[in-house]
């Protein structure tokens, strides 16, 4: 635990997990009433609620306890301030999202919002309940130029991406734009769904656009993901950000994994999954979801995120659906590092030295290391990864396909890195990455 983040006790954990949902069932409400009458470290609880972006949800349920309210006034005040901050930012984000969607559409560019405003407005139903840090739009790759012109006319400038990150752009073409008006706004336009994945996948836009649904966000009609694709996408997002989730599943207690600093998890990502399942419970076909996950080769990541969501929030995922989703092979590099990071020994032991070195990297370098892990896993997936797709192929053929995958991944990444490096040396119109960007 870092020096700035206090320890979270068992009762505080229970309250955090109980309140990290939009609506409370009677059993949750009863548990919350019991918990607030226990001795609690409210400073730790509010700090974790803020870090995991569930402070507004916690405040909502604590406020509904009625009088006399056992929550200390200072804790209520801190939570209320976070609610007001979230509501203010999201009102601006909602207006800006609608304005940009209108400009993209006027330029003849199709617009799909896969997360962010659609989750806040359609799933949470209240701009004050779920904080956002940026705006995300999925566009056809050929629409980037028209979108860039529309963004420029609205005062945005492109953010300069560091060369190491640009090396992965072939896997998920995207661009960042930034402006500082009433508050700093970061806009991300993407032509693919998932950043450099921990494995090869087929969760591609051409499979998603045909099933996209119209929705009204901020008064503007846009496209959003179909419920099954929305659940899978949120599962992939949680897996992509959670450094050790698939490696730790079954090895680490889900609550410990969720709240550990080294895991890079945020509870709100799993609340998003839980609330999306709740919102679309009547129309979610779990057999179809399993089949879709298999056809897109993302069933292991989907399973890990759904298992974690079920453990900490009780999402109501059918057990047979979890059993039908294959866990897949555990990521080798992440599993090797997990033992040292999650279960540190004495500082003088080799394991303790690894842990100390990991903590010393800092959050940004840890994320860069896992991007490298993802690159290695994509470049060298192993022969077994191709066997399910080419069951009749001989071992030499599969080995050759694996070598071709490695050569293709490395060559494309090197080419993108060099291109970005040359552009950065000569580009004066782009701005550096906003140093204040934080969040989930």
C-alpha positions as a Markdown table, in Angstrom:
| # | Residue | x | y | z |
|---|---|---|---|---|
| 1 | Unk | 0.0 | 0.0 | 0.0 |
| 2 | Unk | 1.3 | 3.4 | -0.9 |
| 3 | Unk | 2.1 | 6.1 | 1.7 |
| 4 | Unk | -0.8 | 8.2 | 0.4 |
| 5 | Unk | -3.5 | 5.6 | 0.3 |
| 6 | Unk | -4.7 | 4.2 | 3.7 |
| 7 | Unk | -5.4 | 0.6 | 4.5 |
| 8 | Unk | -8.9 | -0.6 | 3.8 |
| 9 | Unk | -10.4 | -2.9 | 6.4 |
| 10 | Unk | -12.9 | -5.8 | 5.9 |
| 11 | Unk | -16.0 | -3.7 | 6.8 |
| 12 | Unk | -14.9 | -0.8 | 4.6 |
| 13 | Unk | -14.4 | -3.3 | 1.7 |
| 14 | Unk | -17.9 | -4.7 | 2.2 |
| 15 | Unk | -19.4 | -1.3 | 2.2 |
| 16 | Unk | -17.5 | -0.3 | -0.9 |
| 17 | Unk | -18.6 | -3.4 | -2.8 |
| 18 | Unk | -22.2 | -3.1 | -1.5 |
| 19 | Unk | -22.6 | 0.5 | -2.5 |
| 20 | Unk | -20.9 | 0.3 | -5.9 |
| 21 | Unk | -24.1 | -0.2 | -7.8 |
| 22 | Unk | -26.9 | 2.0 | -9.1 |
| 23 | Unk | -29.8 | 0.4 | -7.2 |
| 24 | Unk | -29.7 | -1.5 | -4.0 |
| 25 | Unk | -31.7 | -4.7 | -3.4 |
| 26 | Unk | -33.3 | -5.1 | 0.0 |
| 27 | Unk | -30.4 | -7.4 | 1.1 |
| 28 | Unk | -27.9 | -4.7 | 0.1 |
| 29 | Unk | -29.8 | -2.0 | 1.9 |
| 30 | Unk | -29.9 | -4.1 | 5.1 |
| 31 | Unk | -26.2 | -4.8 | 4.9 |
| 32 | Unk | -25.4 | -1.2 | 4.4 |
| 33 | Unk | -27.5 | -0.2 | 7.4 |
| 34 | Unk | -25.5 | -2.7 | 9.6 |
| 35 | Unk | -22.1 | -1.6 | 8.2 |
| 36 | Unk | -22.5 | 2.1 | 8.9 |
| 37 | Unk | -23.1 | 1.4 | 12.5 |
| 38 | Unk | -19.8 | -0.4 | 12.8 |
| 39 | Unk | -16.5 | 1.5 | 13.6 |
| 40 | Unk | -15.3 | 2.5 | 10.1 |
| 41 | Unk | -12.3 | 4.3 | 8.8 |
| 42 | Unk | -14.2 | 6.9 | 6.8 |
| 43 | Unk | -11.0 | 8.6 | 5.5 |
| 44 | Unk | -9.9 | 5.3 | 3.9 |
| 45 | Unk | -13.4 | 4.5 | 2.6 |
| 46 | Unk | -13.8 | 7.9 | 0.9 |
| 47 | Unk | -10.2 | 7.7 | -0.5 |
| 48 | Unk | -10.9 | 4.3 | -2.1 |
| 49 | Unk | -14.4 | 5.4 | -3.3 |
| 50 | Unk | -12.7 | 8.3 | -5.1 |
| 51 | Unk | -9.9 | 6.2 | -6.5 |
| 52 | Unk | -12.3 | 3.6 | -7.9 |
| 53 | Unk | -14.7 | 6.2 | -9.2 |
| 54 | Unk | -17.7 | 5.0 | -7.2 |
| 55 | Unk | -18.0 | 7.9 | -4.7 |
| 56 | Unk | -21.2 | 9.2 | -6.2 |
| 57 | Unk | -22.8 | 5.8 | -5.9 |
| 58 | Unk | -21.7 | 5.4 | -2.3 |
| 59 | Unk | -23.0 | 8.9 | -1.5 |
| 60 | Unk | -26.4 | 8.2 | -3.1 |
| 61 | Unk | -27.0 | 5.1 | -0.9 |
| 62 | Unk | -25.6 | 6.6 | 2.3 |
| 63 | Unk | -27.8 | 9.6 | 1.8 |
| 64 | Unk | -30.9 | 7.4 | 1.5 |
| 65 | Unk | -30.3 | 5.9 | 5.0 |
| 66 | Unk | -32.4 | 8.7 | 6.4 |
| 67 | Unk | -32.1 | 10.4 | 9.8 |
| 68 | Unk | -30.4 | 10.0 | 12.2 |
| 69 | Unk | -27.6 | 9.4 | 9.7 |
| 70 | Unk | -24.6 | 7.7 | 11.3 |
| 71 | Unk | -22.2 | 8.8 | 8.6 |
| 72 | Unk | -19.8 | 11.5 | 9.8 |
| 73 | Unk | -20.4 | 15.0 | 8.5 |
| 74 | Unk | -16.8 | 15.3 | 7.1 |
| 75 | Unk | -17.2 | 12.1 | 5.1 |
| 76 | Unk | -20.6 | 13.2 | 3.8 |
| 77 | Unk | -19.1 | 16.5 | 2.7 |
| 78 | Unk | -16.2 | 14.9 | 0.9 |
| 79 | Unk | -18.5 | 12.5 | -1.0 |
| 80 | Unk | -20.9 | 15.3 | -1.8 |
| 81 | Unk | -18.1 | 17.4 | -3.3 |
| 82 | Unk | -17.2 | 14.5 | -5.5 |
| 83 | Unk | -20.8 | 14.2 | -6.7 |
| 84 | Unk | -20.9 | 17.9 | -7.6 |
| 85 | Unk | -17.6 | 17.7 | -9.4 |
| 86 | Unk | -18.8 | 14.6 | -11.4 |
| 87 | Unk | -22.1 | 16.3 | -12.3 |
| 88 | Unk | -20.4 | 19.5 | -13.4 |
| 89 | Unk | -17.8 | 17.7 | -15.6 |
| 90 | Unk | -20.3 | 15.3 | -17.1 |
| 91 | Unk | -22.8 | 18.1 | -18.1 |
| 92 | Unk | -20.0 | 19.7 | -20.1 |
| 93 | Unk | -19.0 | 16.4 | -21.5 |
| 94 | Unk | -22.6 | 15.6 | -22.5 |
| 95 | Unk | -22.9 | 18.9 | -24.4 |
| 96 | Unk | -19.6 | 18.6 | -26.0 |
| 97 | Unk | -20.2 | 15.0 | -27.1 |
| 98 | Unk | -23.5 | 15.9 | -28.7 |
| 99 | Unk | -21.9 | 18.9 | -30.5 |
| 100 | Unk | -19.0 | 16.8 | -31.8 |
| 101 | Unk | -21.3 | 14.0 | -32.9 |
| 102 | Unk | -23.3 | 16.6 | -34.8 |
| 103 | Unk | -20.3 | 18.0 | -36.6 |
| 104 | Unk | -19.0 | 14.5 | -37.5 |
| 105 | Unk | -22.4 | 13.6 | -38.9 |
| 106 | Unk | -22.6 | 16.9 | -40.8 |
| 107 | Unk | -19.3 | 16.0 | -42.4 |
| 108 | Unk | -20.7 | 12.6 | -43.5 |
| 109 | Unk | -18.9 | 10.5 | -40.9 |
| 110 | Unk | -20.7 | 7.7 | -39.2 |
| 111 | Unk | -20.4 | 7.9 | -35.4 |
| 112 | Unk | -20.6 | 5.2 | -32.8 |
| 113 | Unk | -20.1 | 5.8 | -29.1 |
| 114 | Unk | -18.9 | 2.5 | -27.5 |
| 115 | Unk | -18.4 | 3.7 | -23.9 |
| 116 | Unk | -18.4 | 6.8 | -21.8 |
| 117 | Unk | -21.4 | 9.0 | -22.4 |
| 118 | Unk | -23.6 | 6.1 | -23.5 |
| 119 | Unk | -22.9 | 4.2 | -20.3 |
| 120 | Unk | -23.5 | 7.3 | -18.1 |
| 121 | Unk | -26.7 | 8.4 | -19.8 |
| 122 | Unk | -28.3 | 5.0 | -20.8 |
| 123 | Unk | -27.0 | 2.7 | -18.1 |
| 124 | Unk | -26.5 | 4.8 | -15.0 |
| 125 | Unk | -29.3 | 7.3 | -16.0 |
| 126 | Unk | -27.7 | 10.2 | -14.1 |
| 127 | Unk | -24.8 | 12.4 | -15.1 |
| 128 | Unk | -23.7 | 12.7 | -11.4 |
| 129 | Unk | -23.2 | 9.0 | -10.8 |
| 130 | Unk | -20.3 | 8.0 | -13.0 |
| 131 | Unk | -17.2 | 10.2 | -13.6 |
| 132 | Unk | -15.7 | 10.5 | -17.1 |
| 133 | Unk | -12.2 | 11.6 | -18.1 |
| 134 | Unk | -12.6 | 11.8 | -21.9 |
| 135 | Unk | -14.9 | 11.4 | -24.9 |
| 136 | Unk | -14.6 | 8.4 | -27.2 |
| 137 | Unk | -15.9 | 8.0 | -30.7 |
| 138 | Unk | -15.6 | 5.0 | -33.0 |
| 139 | Unk | -15.3 | 6.2 | -36.6 |
| 140 | Unk | -14.5 | 4.5 | -39.9 |
| 141 | Unk | -10.8 | 5.0 | -40.6 |
| 142 | Unk | -11.6 | 6.9 | -43.8 |
| 143 | Unk | -13.5 | 9.4 | -41.7 |
| 144 | Unk | -10.5 | 10.5 | -39.6 |
| 145 | Unk | -9.6 | 13.4 | -41.9 |
| 146 | Unk | -13.1 | 14.9 | -41.9 |
| 147 | Unk | -13.3 | 14.3 | -38.1 |
| 148 | Unk | -9.9 | 16.0 | -37.6 |
| 149 | Unk | -11.1 | 19.1 | -39.5 |
| 150 | Unk | -14.3 | 19.2 | -37.5 |
| 151 | Unk | -12.3 | 19.0 | -34.2 |
| 152 | Unk | -9.9 | 21.7 | -35.4 |
| 153 | Unk | -12.8 | 24.1 | -36.1 |
| 154 | Unk | -14.0 | 23.5 | -32.6 |
| 155 | Unk | -10.7 | 24.5 | -31.1 |
| 156 | Unk | -9.1 | 21.1 | -30.6 |
| 157 | Unk | -5.4 | 20.3 | -31.3 |
| 158 | Unk | -3.9 | 16.9 | -31.8 |
| 159 | Unk | -2.1 | 15.5 | -28.8 |
| 160 | Unk | 1.4 | 14.2 | -29.4 |
| 161 | Unk | 1.8 | 10.5 | -28.7 |
| 162 | Unk | 5.2 | 9.3 | -27.6 |
| 163 | Unk | 7.0 | 7.1 | -30.1 |
| 164 | Unk | 6.9 | 3.8 | -28.0 |
| 165 | Unk | 3.1 | 4.1 | -27.8 |
| 166 | Unk | 2.8 | 4.9 | -31.4 |
| 167 | Unk | 4.5 | 1.6 | -32.3 |
| 168 | Unk | 1.2 | -0.2 | -31.4 |
| 169 | Unk | -1.0 | 2.1 | -33.5 |
| 170 | Unk | -1.4 | -0.6 | -36.2 |
| 171 | Unk | -3.3 | -2.7 | -33.8 |
| 172 | Unk | -5.8 | 0.0 | -33.0 |
| 173 | Unk | -5.6 | 3.2 | -35.1 |
| 174 | Unk | -6.6 | 6.2 | -33.0 |
| 175 | Unk | -5.9 | 9.8 | -32.4 |
| 176 | Unk | -6.2 | 12.1 | -29.4 |
| 177 | Unk | -7.3 | 15.7 | -29.4 |
| 178 | Unk | -7.3 | 18.2 | -26.5 |
| 179 | Unk | -8.7 | 21.6 | -25.7 |
| 180 | Unk | -9.1 | 23.6 | -22.5 |
| 181 | Unk | -12.3 | 25.6 | -22.4 |
| 182 | Unk | -14.6 | 25.5 | -19.3 |
| 183 | Unk | -12.5 | 22.4 | -18.3 |
| 184 | Unk | -9.8 | 20.4 | -20.1 |
| 185 | Unk | -11.4 | 18.0 | -22.6 |
| 186 | Unk | -9.6 | 15.0 | -24.1 |
| 187 | Unk | -11.3 | 13.4 | -27.2 |
| 188 | Unk | -10.3 | 10.1 | -28.6 |
| 189 | Unk | -11.3 | 8.9 | -32.1 |
| 190 | Unk | -10.7 | 5.2 | -32.9 |
| 191 | Unk | -11.0 | 3.0 | -35.9 |
| 192 | Unk | -10.8 | -0.2 | -33.9 |
| 193 | Unk | -12.1 | -1.2 | -30.5 |
| 194 | Unk | -9.3 | -2.6 | -28.4 |
| 195 | Unk | -5.8 | -1.3 | -27.8 |
| 196 | Unk | -2.9 | -3.7 | -28.2 |
| 197 | Unk | -4.6 | -6.8 | -27.0 |
| 198 | Unk | -3.1 | -9.5 | -24.8 |
| 199 | Unk | -3.8 | -11.9 | -27.6 |
| 200 | Unk | -5.0 | -12.0 | -31.2 |
| 201 | Unk | -8.7 | -11.3 | -31.5 |
| 202 | Unk | -11.5 | -10.7 | -34.0 |
| 203 | Unk | -13.6 | -8.2 | -32.1 |
| 204 | Unk | -13.4 | -5.8 | -35.0 |
| 205 | Unk | -15.6 | -2.9 | -36.0 |
| 206 | Unk | -16.9 | -4.6 | -39.1 |
| 207 | Unk | -18.5 | -7.2 | -36.8 |
| 208 | Unk | -20.0 | -4.4 | -34.6 |
| 209 | Unk | -21.4 | -1.8 | -37.0 |
| 210 | Unk | -24.2 | -4.1 | -38.4 |
| 211 | Unk | -25.6 | -4.6 | -34.9 |
| 212 | Unk | -25.3 | -1.0 | -33.6 |
| 213 | Unk | -28.3 | 0.6 | -32.2 |
| 214 | Unk | -29.5 | 4.2 | -32.4 |
| 215 | Unk | -29.7 | 6.1 | -29.1 |
| 216 | Unk | -30.1 | 9.8 | -28.1 |
| 217 | Unk | -27.2 | 11.1 | -26.0 |
| 218 | Unk | -27.2 | 14.8 | -25.0 |
| 219 | Unk | -30.1 | 15.4 | -27.3 |
| 220 | Unk | -28.2 | 14.0 | -30.4 |
| 221 | Unk | -29.0 | 10.7 | -32.1 |
| 222 | Unk | -25.9 | 8.5 | -32.4 |
| 223 | Unk | -25.1 | 4.8 | -32.6 |
| 224 | Unk | -24.2 | 2.6 | -29.6 |
| 225 | Unk | -23.3 | -1.0 | -29.3 |
| 226 | Unk | -25.8 | -3.8 | -29.1 |
| 227 | Unk | -26.2 | -5.1 | -25.5 |
| 228 | Unk | -24.1 | -8.3 | -26.1 |
| 229 | Unk | -21.3 | -6.3 | -27.8 |
| 230 | Unk | -21.5 | -3.7 | -25.0 |
| 231 | Unk | -21.0 | -6.3 | -22.3 |
| 232 | Unk | -18.1 | -7.9 | -24.2 |
| 233 | Unk | -16.5 | -4.6 | -24.9 |
| 234 | Unk | -16.7 | -3.5 | -21.2 |
| 235 | Unk | -15.2 | -6.9 | -20.3 |
| 236 | Unk | -12.3 | -6.4 | -22.7 |
| 237 | Unk | -11.7 | -2.9 | -21.3 |
| 238 | Unk | -11.5 | -4.2 | -17.8 |
| 239 | Unk | -9.2 | -7.0 | -18.9 |
| 240 | Unk | -7.0 | -4.7 | -20.9 |
| 241 | Unk | -6.5 | -2.4 | -18.0 |
| 242 | Unk | -6.3 | -5.0 | -15.3 |
| 243 | Unk | -2.7 | -6.0 | -15.5 |
| 244 | Unk | -3.0 | -9.4 | -13.9 |
| 245 | Unk | -6.7 | -10.4 | -14.0 |
| 246 | Unk | -6.5 | -13.5 | -16.2 |
| 247 | Unk | -3.2 | -14.6 | -14.6 |
| 248 | Unk | -4.5 | -14.1 | -11.1 |
| 249 | Unk | -7.9 | -15.7 | -11.5 |
| 250 | Unk | -8.2 | -18.6 | -9.1 |
| 251 | Unk | -4.9 | -17.6 | -7.5 |
| 252 | Unk | -5.8 | -14.3 | -5.8 |
| 253 | Unk | -8.9 | -13.5 | -3.8 |
| 254 | Unk | -11.1 | -11.4 | -6.2 |
| 255 | Unk | -11.5 | -8.6 | -3.6 |
| 256 | Unk | -7.8 | -8.4 | -3.0 |
| 257 | Unk | -7.2 | -8.4 | -6.7 |
| 258 | Unk | -9.8 | -5.6 | -7.3 |
| 259 | Unk | -8.3 | -3.3 | -4.7 |
| 260 | Unk | -4.6 | -3.9 | -5.0 |
| 261 | Unk | -2.6 | -1.0 | -6.3 |
| 262 | Unk | -0.4 | -3.3 | -8.4 |
| 263 | Unk | -3.4 | -4.7 | -10.3 |
| 264 | Unk | -4.4 | -1.4 | -11.9 |
| 265 | Unk | -8.0 | -2.4 | -11.5 |
| 266 | Unk | -10.8 | 0.2 | -10.9 |
| 267 | Unk | -14.0 | -1.0 | -9.3 |
| 268 | Unk | -16.1 | 1.2 | -11.6 |
| 269 | Unk | -15.1 | -0.8 | -14.7 |
| 270 | Unk | -16.8 | -3.8 | -13.1 |
| 271 | Unk | -19.8 | -1.7 | -12.0 |
| 272 | Unk | -20.2 | -0.7 | -15.6 |
| 273 | Unk | -20.4 | -4.4 | -16.5 |
| 274 | Unk | -22.8 | -5.2 | -13.7 |
| 275 | Unk | -25.1 | -2.3 | -14.5 |
| 276 | Unk | -25.1 | -3.1 | -18.2 |
| 277 | Unk | -26.1 | -6.7 | -17.4 |
| 278 | Unk | -28.8 | -5.4 | -15.1 |
| 279 | Unk | -30.1 | -2.9 | -17.6 |
| 280 | Unk | -30.4 | -5.4 | -20.4 |
| 281 | Unk | -31.1 | -8.5 | -18.3 |
| 282 | Unk | -34.4 | -9.3 | -20.1 |
| 283 | Unk | -32.9 | -9.3 | -23.6 |
| 284 | Unk | -29.4 | -10.7 | -22.9 |
| 285 | Unk | -29.1 | -14.1 | -24.6 |
| 286 | Unk | -26.2 | -15.7 | -22.8 |
| 287 | Unk | -25.8 | -18.5 | -25.3 |
| 288 | Unk | -25.5 | -15.9 | -28.0 |
| 289 | Unk | -22.9 | -14.0 | -25.9 |
| 290 | Unk | -20.8 | -17.1 | -25.4 |
| 291 | Unk | -21.0 | -17.8 | -29.1 |
| 292 | Unk | -20.1 | -14.2 | -29.9 |
| 293 | Unk | -17.1 | -14.3 | -27.5 |
| 294 | Unk | -15.8 | -17.5 | -29.2 |
| 295 | Unk | -16.3 | -16.2 | -32.7 |
| 296 | Unk | -14.3 | -13.1 | -31.8 |
| 297 | Unk | -11.7 | -15.0 | -29.9 |
| 298 | Unk | -12.2 | -13.1 | -26.7 |
| 299 | Unk | -13.8 | -15.6 | -24.5 |
| 300 | Unk | -10.9 | -15.9 | -22.0 |
| 301 | Unk | -10.9 | -12.1 | -21.4 |
| 302 | Unk | -14.7 | -12.0 | -21.2 |
| 303 | Unk | -14.7 | -14.9 | -18.7 |
| 304 | Unk | -12.1 | -13.3 | -16.4 |
| 305 | Unk | -14.0 | -10.0 | -16.3 |
| 306 | Unk | -17.4 | -11.7 | -15.8 |
| 307 | Unk | -16.1 | -14.0 | -13.0 |
| 308 | Unk | -14.6 | -11.0 | -11.2 |
| 309 | Unk | -17.8 | -9.0 | -11.6 |
| 310 | Unk | -19.8 | -11.9 | -10.3 |
| 311 | Unk | -17.6 | -12.4 | -7.2 |
| 312 | Unk | -17.5 | -8.7 | -6.1 |
| 313 | Unk | -20.9 | -7.4 | -7.2 |
| 314 | Unk | -23.1 | -10.5 | -7.8 |
| 315 | Unk | -24.0 | -9.6 | -11.4 |
| 316 | Unk | -26.3 | -12.6 | -11.8 |
| 317 | Unk | -24.2 | -14.2 | -14.7 |
| 318 | Unk | -25.6 | -17.7 | -15.2 |
| 319 | Unk | -23.0 | -20.3 | -14.0 |
| 320 | Unk | -23.4 | -22.3 | -17.2 |
| 321 | Unk | -22.3 | -19.3 | -19.2 |
| 322 | Unk | -19.1 | -18.9 | -17.1 |
| 323 | Unk | -18.5 | -22.7 | -17.5 |
| 324 | Unk | -19.0 | -22.4 | -21.3 |
| 325 | Unk | -16.4 | -19.7 | -21.7 |
| 326 | Unk | -13.0 | -21.2 | -22.0 |
| 327 | Unk | -10.4 | -19.7 | -19.6 |
| 328 | Unk | -7.6 | -20.1 | -22.2 |
| 329 | Unk | -3.9 | -20.3 | -21.4 |
| 330 | Unk | -2.7 | -18.0 | -18.7 |
| 331 | Unk | -0.4 | -15.2 | -19.9 |
| 332 | Unk | 3.1 | -16.5 | -19.2 |
| 333 | Unk | 4.9 | -13.2 | -18.6 |
| 334 | Unk | 2.2 | -11.9 | -16.3 |
| 335 | Unk | 1.9 | -15.1 | -14.3 |
| 336 | Unk | 5.7 | -15.2 | -13.8 |
| 337 | Unk | 5.6 | -11.6 | -12.3 |
| 338 | Unk | 2.4 | -12.1 | -10.3 |
| 339 | Unk | 3.9 | -14.3 | -7.7 |
| 340 | Unk | 6.6 | -11.7 | -6.8 |
| 341 | Unk | 4.3 | -8.7 | -6.9 |
| 342 | Unk | 1.2 | -10.1 | -5.2 |
| 343 | Unk | 2.9 | -12.2 | -2.5 |
| 344 | Unk | 6.1 | -10.4 | -1.7 |
| 345 | Unk | 8.6 | -12.0 | 0.7 |
| 346 | Unk | 11.3 | -10.3 | 2.7 |
| 347 | Unk | 12.8 | -7.3 | 1.0 |
| 348 | Unk | 16.2 | -9.0 | 1.0 |
| 349 | Unk | 14.9 | -12.0 | -0.9 |
| 350 | Unk | 14.9 | -12.2 | -4.7 |
| 351 | Unk | 11.1 | -12.0 | -4.6 |
| 352 | Unk | 11.2 | -9.0 | -2.4 |
| 353 | Unk | 13.7 | -7.3 | -4.7 |
| 354 | Unk | 11.4 | -7.9 | -7.6 |
| 355 | Unk | 8.5 | -6.4 | -5.7 |
| 356 | Unk | 10.5 | -3.4 | -4.6 |
| 357 | Unk | 11.6 | -2.8 | -8.2 |
| 358 | Unk | 8.0 | -3.1 | -9.4 |
| 359 | Unk | 6.8 | -0.6 | -6.9 |
| 360 | Unk | 9.7 | 1.7 | -7.8 |
| 361 | Unk | 8.6 | 1.9 | -11.5 |
| 362 | Unk | 5.6 | 4.0 | -10.8 |
| 363 | Unk | 2.2 | 3.7 | -12.4 |
| 364 | Unk | 3.1 | 5.1 | -15.8 |
| 365 | Unk | 6.1 | 2.8 | -16.3 |
| 366 | Unk | 4.1 | -0.2 | -15.1 |
| 367 | Unk | 1.6 | 0.5 | -17.8 |
| 368 | Unk | 4.3 | 0.8 | -20.4 |
| 369 | Unk | 5.8 | -2.5 | -19.2 |
| 370 | Unk | 2.4 | -4.2 | -19.7 |
| 371 | Unk | 2.0 | -2.7 | -23.1 |
| 372 | Unk | 5.3 | -4.4 | -23.9 |
| 373 | Unk | 4.0 | -7.7 | -22.4 |
| 374 | Unk | 0.9 | -7.3 | -24.7 |
| 375 | Unk | 3.2 | -6.8 | -27.7 |
| 376 | Unk | 5.2 | -9.9 | -26.9 |
| 377 | Unk | 2.0 | -12.0 | -26.4 |
| 378 | Unk | 0.7 | -10.8 | -29.7 |
| 379 | Unk | 4.0 | -11.4 | -31.5 |
| 380 | Unk | 4.7 | -14.8 | -30.0 |
| 381 | Unk | 1.3 | -16.4 | -29.1 |
| 382 | Unk | 2.6 | -19.9 | -29.4 |
| 383 | Unk | 1.6 | -22.7 | -31.7 |
| 384 | Unk | -1.4 | -23.7 | -29.5 |
| 385 | Unk | -3.0 | -20.3 | -30.2 |
| 386 | Unk | -3.3 | -21.3 | -33.9 |
| 387 | Unk | -4.3 | -24.9 | -33.4 |
| 388 | Unk | -7.9 | -24.1 | -32.7 |
| 389 | Unk | -8.2 | -22.2 | -35.9 |
| 390 | Unk | -6.3 | -24.7 | -38.1 |
| 391 | Unk | -7.1 | -28.1 | -36.5 |
| 392 | Unk | -6.0 | -30.1 | -39.5 |
| 393 | Unk | -2.6 | -28.4 | -40.0 |
| 394 | Unk | 0.6 | -30.2 | -39.2 |
| 395 | Unk | 3.0 | -29.0 | -36.5 |
| 396 | Unk | 5.5 | -27.6 | -39.0 |
| 397 | Unk | 2.8 | -25.5 | -40.7 |
| 398 | Unk | 1.6 | -24.2 | -37.4 |
| 399 | Unk | 5.2 | -23.3 | -36.4 |
| 400 | Unk | 5.6 | -21.5 | -39.7 |
| 401 | Unk | 2.4 | -19.5 | -39.1 |
| 402 | Unk | 3.6 | -18.6 | -35.7 |
| 403 | Unk | 6.9 | -17.3 | -37.1 |
| 404 | Unk | 5.0 | -15.3 | -39.7 |
| 405 | Unk | 2.9 | -13.8 | -37.0 |
| 406 | Unk | 6.0 | -12.7 | -35.1 |
| 407 | Unk | 7.7 | -11.2 | -38.2 |
| 408 | Unk | 4.5 | -9.3 | -39.2 |
| 409 | Unk | 3.9 | -7.9 | -35.7 |
| 410 | Unk | 7.5 | -6.8 | -35.2 |
| 411 | Unk | 7.9 | -5.2 | -38.7 |
| 412 | Unk | 4.6 | -3.3 | -38.4 |
| 413 | Unk | 5.5 | -2.0 | -35.0 |
| 414 | Unk | 9.0 | -0.9 | -36.0 |
| 415 | Unk | 7.5 | 0.9 | -39.1 |
| 416 | Unk | 4.9 | 2.7 | -36.9 |
| 417 | Unk | 7.6 | 3.7 | -34.3 |
| 418 | Unk | 9.9 | 5.2 | -37.0 |
| 419 | Unk | 7.1 | 7.0 | -38.7 |
| 420 | Unk | 5.9 | 8.5 | -35.3 |
| 421 | Unk | 9.5 | 9.4 | -34.4 |
| 422 | Unk | 10.1 | 11.3 | -37.7 |
| 423 | Unk | 6.7 | 13.1 | -37.4 |
| 424 | Unk | 7.4 | 14.2 | -33.8 |
| 425 | Unk | 10.8 | 15.6 | -34.7 |
| 426 | Unk | 9.2 | 17.8 | -37.4 |
| 427 | Unk | 5.8 | 18.5 | -36.0 |
| 428 | Unk | 5.3 | 21.8 | -34.3 |
| 429 | Unk | 1.5 | 21.9 | -34.5 |
| 430 | Unk | 0.8 | 19.1 | -32.0 |
| 431 | Unk | 0.7 | 19.7 | -28.3 |
| 432 | Unk | 2.3 | 17.4 | -25.7 |
| 433 | Unk | 0.2 | 14.9 | -23.7 |
| 434 | Unk | -1.9 | 16.7 | -21.0 |
| 435 | Unk | 0.0 | 16.1 | -17.8 |
| 436 | Unk | -3.1 | 16.3 | -15.7 |
| 437 | Unk | -4.9 | 13.4 | -17.2 |
| 438 | Unk | -5.9 | 10.8 | -14.6 |
| 439 | Unk | -8.8 | 8.4 | -14.1 |
| 440 | Unk | -10.1 | 5.1 | -15.2 |
